[in-house]
Amino acid sequence: MSTTRQLDTSDLEARVKDMYREVAEEPHKDFHFETGQPLAERLGYPPADLDRIPAQAIDSFAGVGFYFDLAAIAAGETVLDLGSGSGTDSFVAALHAGPDGRVIGVDMTDAQLDKATALAREGGFAGVEFRKGYIESPPVEPGSVDCAISNGVINLSADKPGVFAEAVRALRPGGRLALADIVTAVQLPEGITCDAALWAACIGGAMQRDGYRQTIEAAGFEVVTMRENTGYRFISDRASNASEKYGVTSISLLARRP
Ligand SMILES: C[S@@+](CC[C@H](N)C(=O)[O-])C[C@H]1O[C@@H](n2cnc3c(N)ncnc32)[C@H](O)[C@@H]1O
């Protein structure tokens, strides 16, 4: 009989939804990770952009890096935000895409979707919409997206090859994938990868960085840039100890669909 431990993916989904419901509804609580405007500014979000998007979205910002310089979203483009949370990155993308552009945020957590949808309506972001769905099967037409973005989300998926394959499907030929995510220096041991609480905290599901890049390439992307972000840190003792021990870091990445 095998003694290999398995991650319980339905338990994981429930924990991830619970955690990010709290991030939407009670953003000032203590989490394993930082949230909010000081984090966004330290990661490199221009304060002038943050001033132009809903403050309550930024309160619930739980991203791990800045990548909009890599995404280089142009006016009129269609953007897909994978794991849009309370909407910070979707609203920033809308500033770049302009009145003729379109942003579709996809998330599986109702409280995040409800908050982001209300903020888009109140803030007059007519070109931004939020759809319920999984990043493993985003509800968009094949080839309809110019740029897919994602911040701090793909590490949470138990099917990363599936997420990248679906990003390829959603993008038009020549389209870009620009993201920030968590990776590790060394492969995490089972004790960490099977710990759903650490997984939901953006550590347990993190891939070793070379493997992460290879997974993106295997889906059909050309990786253009992969850079390490300083300025992201975990807060709780448990998360920061694991992060130090296994070289858990934030990266920003740009890849192109040929
Ligand atoms: C760390 S938060 C980041 C949210 C947002 N990108 C930001 O920067 O604030 C992760 C988000 O991804 C969503 N999420 C996690 N796994 C998902 C999946 N498999 N499909 C759809 N959404 C997912 C969660 O509900 C949560 O809102």
The ligand as an ORCA input file, in Angstrom:
! r2SCAN-3c Opt
* xyz 0 1
  C      -4.402     35.738     -3.484
  S      -6.002     36.209     -4.078
  C      -5.530     37.346     -5.340
  C      -6.679     38.162     -5.848
  C      -6.292     39.284     -6.807
  N      -5.590     38.800     -7.966
  C      -5.478     40.333     -6.097
  O      -4.354     40.555     -6.506
  O      -5.970     40.900     -5.111
  C      -6.495     34.763     -4.938
  C      -7.859     34.854     -5.632
  O      -7.958     33.782     -6.552
  C      -9.214     33.145     -6.432
  N      -8.990     31.751     -6.846
  C      -8.149     30.849     -6.292
  N      -8.159     29.695     -6.967
  C      -9.040     29.870     -7.995
  C      -9.486     29.029     -9.057
  N      -9.021     27.783     -9.192
  N     -10.387     29.530     -9.937
  C     -10.865     30.797     -9.789
  N     -10.477     31.633     -8.798
  C      -9.573     31.174     -7.914
  C      -9.606     33.326     -5.002
  O     -10.996     33.251     -4.852
  C      -9.048     34.717     -4.702
  O      -9.984     35.721     -4.972
*
